[in-house]
Amino acid sequence: MGSQEEGLFRKRDFQKRTDDDIDAFLGKKEVAKTTQAEPASAAVTPQPVQTLAEPAAPREVSDEEHEAAIRAARSSRAAAEAYHDVAVLRKKGHNHSHKAAQFHHKYKHFEAKAQKCQARAVAYREKSAARLEGARDYRESTKDYDAELKGAATGKSDLSPEALRTKMASSEKRAAKQDEISRKYDKKAAAQTEKGAKYRSKALKFLEKSKIHEGESRMYAKRADNLEKAG
């Protein structure tokens, strides 16, 4: 009996130890897995505290250096003022140049209108001259019919005096019509001439203004050039 009880006790003790070892092994494995799963946080190394150096005491400026700084500041100010004056003169010169260009454009505009009116007047005068030429031809025909009418009185004409008088009246009517049309063209030519003269007067007025502004622009440009050379 004693040997059986001792064997049973050993068996239970071995089983107990084995179970405890297994539980301890499994616990260690789980702890190892958990440790591997968590990322290792980087160790924060404390930064060394930098000590600020004490500022050096300001160096005392001598009288000569102070005077030199004043002279440099005055020279810079004088140069800036001179540059500003040159810029102002250039701006005024460009403004006058722009106005001169505007007036010159208006001059060319009205000059072109005057040229067109003059061309129309010439064309109307040419038409009037052509109509006058036609009137002269009709009057020559009237003279021929008149001479033939005189011959008809003596029986030298094939046409009757009434027919010749009808032709003479028709020729005179046509000559008068040509004169009327010629006068109409003369009227139109005179109107175009008057309009052209008005446009030319305006053109010359704008040309005068353009030349005045051109002179002002050149004057300001010369003043700016002289100021730059002096600087």
C-alpha positions as CSV (number, residue, x, y, z in Angstrom):
1,M,0.0,0.0,0.0
2,G,2.8,2.4,0.8
3,S,4.5,2.0,-2.5
4,Q,1.2,2.6,-4.4
5,E,0.4,5.8,-2.6
6,E,3.9,7.1,-3.1
7,G,3.7,6.4,-6.8
8,L,0.4,8.2,-7.1
9,F,1.7,11.2,-5.2
10,R,4.7,11.4,-7.6
11,K,2.4,11.2,-10.6
12,R,0.2,14.0,-9.4
13,D,3.2,16.1,-8.5
14,F,4.8,15.6,-11.9
15,Q,1.5,16.4,-13.6
16,K,1.2,19.5,-11.6
17,R,4.6,20.7,-12.4
18,T,4.2,19.9,-16.0
19,D,1.0,21.9,-16.2
20,D,2.6,24.9,-14.4
21,D,5.5,24.8,-16.8
22,I,3.2,24.7,-19.8
23,D,1.2,27.7,-18.5
24,A,4.4,29.6,-17.7
25,F,5.8,28.8,-21.2
26,L,2.6,29.9,-22.9
27,G,2.5,33.1,-20.8
28,K,6.1,33.9,-21.8
29,K,5.3,33.3,-25.5
30,E,2.3,35.6,-25.4
31,V,4.4,38.3,-23.6
32,A,7.1,38.0,-26.3
33,K,4.5,38.3,-29.1
34,T,3.0,41.4,-27.5
35,T,6.4,42.9,-27.1
36,Q,7.3,42.2,-30.7
37,A,4.0,43.6,-32.0
38,E,4.4,47.0,-30.3
39,P,6.9,49.3,-32.1
40,A,9.8,50.3,-30.1
41,S,9.6,53.9,-29.4
42,A,12.7,55.9,-30.1
43,A,14.5,57.0,-27.1
44,V,14.2,60.8,-26.8
45,T,17.6,62.2,-26.3
46,P,17.5,65.5,-24.5
47,Q,18.9,68.3,-26.6
48,P,21.7,70.2,-25.0
49,V,20.7,73.7,-23.9
50,Q,22.5,76.3,-25.9
51,T,23.6,79.1,-23.9
52,L,23.4,82.5,-25.7
53,A,26.5,84.5,-25.8
54,E,26.2,87.9,-24.3
55,P,26.0,90.6,-27.1
56,A,29.1,92.6,-27.6
57,A,29.0,96.1,-26.5
58,P,28.3,98.6,-29.5
59,R,31.4,100.1,-30.9
60,E,31.5,103.8,-30.5
61,V,31.4,105.7,-33.8
62,S,34.0,108.4,-34.3
63,D,33.2,111.9,-35.5
64,E,34.9,111.3,-38.9
65,E,32.8,108.2,-39.5
66,H,29.6,110.0,-38.6
67,E,30.4,112.9,-41.0
68,A,31.2,110.4,-43.7
69,A,27.8,108.7,-43.2
70,I,26.1,112.0,-43.4
71,R,27.9,112.9,-46.6
72,A,27.0,109.5,-48.1
73,A,23.3,110.0,-47.1
74,R,23.3,113.5,-48.7
75,S,24.9,112.2,-51.8
76,S,22.4,109.4,-52.1
77,R,19.5,111.8,-51.5
78,A,20.9,114.2,-54.1
79,A,21.2,111.4,-56.6
80,A,17.7,110.2,-55.9
81,E,16.3,113.8,-56.3
82,A,18.2,114.2,-59.6
83,Y,16.8,110.9,-60.9
84,H,13.3,112.0,-59.8
85,D,13.7,115.3,-61.6
86,V,14.9,113.5,-64.8
87,A,12.0,111.1,-64.5
88,V,9.5,114.1,-64.2
89,L,11.0,115.8,-67.2
90,R,10.9,112.6,-69.3
91,K,7.2,112.1,-68.2
92,K,6.3,115.6,-69.3
93,G,8.2,115.1,-72.6
94,H,6.3,111.9,-73.3
95,N,3.0,113.5,-72.5
96,H,3.6,116.3,-75.0
97,S,4.9,113.7,-77.5
98,H,1.6,111.7,-77.1
99,K,-0.5,114.9,-77.6
100,A,1.6,115.8,-80.6
101,A,0.9,112.3,-82.1
102,Q,-2.9,112.7,-81.4
103,F,-3.0,116.1,-83.1
104,H,-1.0,114.8,-86.0
105,H,-3.4,111.9,-86.4
106,K,-6.3,114.4,-86.5
107,Y,-4.4,116.5,-89.0
108,K,-4.0,113.5,-91.3
109,H,-7.6,112.6,-90.8
110,F,-8.9,116.0,-91.9
111,E,-6.3,116.2,-94.6
112,A,-7.5,112.9,-96.1
113,K,-11.1,114.3,-96.0
114,A,-9.9,117.5,-97.8
115,Q,-8.2,115.4,-100.4
116,K,-11.4,113.4,-101.0
117,C,-13.4,116.5,-101.3
118,Q,-10.9,117.9,-103.8
119,A,-11.0,114.7,-105.8
120,R,-14.8,114.8,-105.9
121,A,-14.8,118.5,-107.0
122,V,-12.4,117.6,-109.8
123,A,-14.7,114.8,-110.9
124,Y,-17.7,117.0,-110.9
125,R,-15.9,119.7,-112.9
126,E,-14.9,117.1,-115.5
127,K,-18.6,116.0,-115.8
128,S,-19.6,119.6,-116.1
129,A,-17.1,120.2,-118.9
130,A,-18.4,117.1,-120.7
131,R,-22.0,118.4,-120.4
132,L,-20.9,121.8,-121.7
133,E,-19.2,120.1,-124.7
134,G,-22.5,118.3,-125.4
135,A,-24.4,121.6,-125.2
136,R,-21.9,123.1,-127.7
137,D,-22.6,120.2,-130.1
138,Y,-26.3,120.7,-129.8
139,R,-25.9,124.4,-130.5
140,E,-23.8,123.6,-133.6
141,S,-26.6,121.4,-134.8
142,T,-29.0,124.2,-134.2
143,K,-26.8,126.5,-136.4
144,D,-26.8,123.8,-139.1
145,Y,-30.5,123.5,-139.0
146,D,-30.8,127.3,-139.1
147,A,-28.7,127.4,-142.2
148,E,-30.7,124.6,-143.8
149,L,-33.9,126.5,-142.9
150,K,-32.6,129.5,-144.8
151,G,-31.9,127.2,-147.8
152,A,-35.4,125.7,-147.5
153,A,-36.9,129.1,-148.3
154,T,-35.2,128.9,-151.6
155,G,-36.0,125.3,-152.2
156,K,-32.5,123.9,-151.6
157,S,-33.5,121.7,-148.6
158,D,-35.2,118.3,-148.6
159,L,-36.9,119.0,-145.3
160,S,-39.8,121.3,-144.8
161,P,-39.3,124.5,-142.8
162,E,-41.6,123.1,-140.0
163,A,-39.5,120.0,-139.6
164,L,-36.3,122.1,-139.5
165,R,-37.8,124.4,-136.9
166,T,-38.8,121.3,-134.8
167,K,-35.2,120.0,-135.0
168,M,-33.8,123.4,-134.0
169,A,-36.2,123.6,-131.0
170,S,-35.2,120.0,-130.0
171,S,-31.5,120.8,-130.3
172,E,-31.9,124.0,-128.3
173,K,-33.8,122.1,-125.6
174,R,-31.1,119.4,-125.4
175,A,-28.4,122.1,-125.2
176,A,-30.3,123.8,-122.4
177,K,-30.6,120.5,-120.6
178,Q,-26.9,119.9,-120.9
179,D,-26.3,123.4,-119.5
180,E,-28.5,122.7,-116.6
181,I,-26.7,119.5,-115.8
182,S,-23.4,121.2,-116.2
183,R,-24.4,123.9,-113.7
184,K,-25.6,121.2,-111.3
185,Y,-22.1,119.6,-111.4
186,D,-20.5,123.0,-111.0
187,K,-22.6,123.5,-107.9
188,K,-21.6,120.1,-106.5
189,A,-18.0,120.9,-107.3
190,A,-18.2,124.2,-105.5
191,A,-19.8,122.5,-102.4
192,Q,-17.0,119.9,-102.3
193,T,-14.4,122.7,-102.7
194,E,-15.9,124.6,-99.8
195,K,-16.0,121.5,-97.7
196,G,-12.5,120.6,-98.6
197,A,-11.3,124.1,-97.6
198,K,-13.0,123.7,-94.2
199,Y,-11.4,120.3,-93.7
200,R,-8.0,121.7,-94.7
201,S,-8.4,124.6,-92.3
202,K,-9.1,122.2,-89.5
203,A,-6.2,120.0,-90.6
204,L,-3.8,122.9,-90.5
205,K,-5.0,123.9,-87.0
206,F,-4.3,120.4,-85.7
207,L,-0.9,120.4,-87.5
208,E,0.0,123.6,-85.7
209,K,-0.9,122.2,-82.3
210,S,1.0,119.0,-83.1
211,K,4.1,121.1,-83.9
212,I,3.8,123.0,-80.7
213,H,3.6,119.9,-78.6
214,E,6.6,118.4,-80.5
215,G,8.6,121.5,-79.6
216,E,7.6,121.1,-75.9
217,S,8.6,117.4,-76.0
218,R,12.0,118.2,-77.5
219,M,12.6,120.9,-74.9
220,Y,11.8,118.6,-72.0
221,A,14.0,115.9,-73.5
222,K,16.9,118.3,-73.8
223,R,16.5,119.4,-70.2
224,A,16.5,115.8,-69.1
225,D,19.6,115.0,-71.1
226,N,21.4,118.0,-69.7
227,L,20.4,117.1,-66.2
228,E,21.7,113.5,-66.7
229,K,25.0,114.8,-68.0
230,A,25.4,117.2,-65.1
231,G,24.7,114.4,-62.7
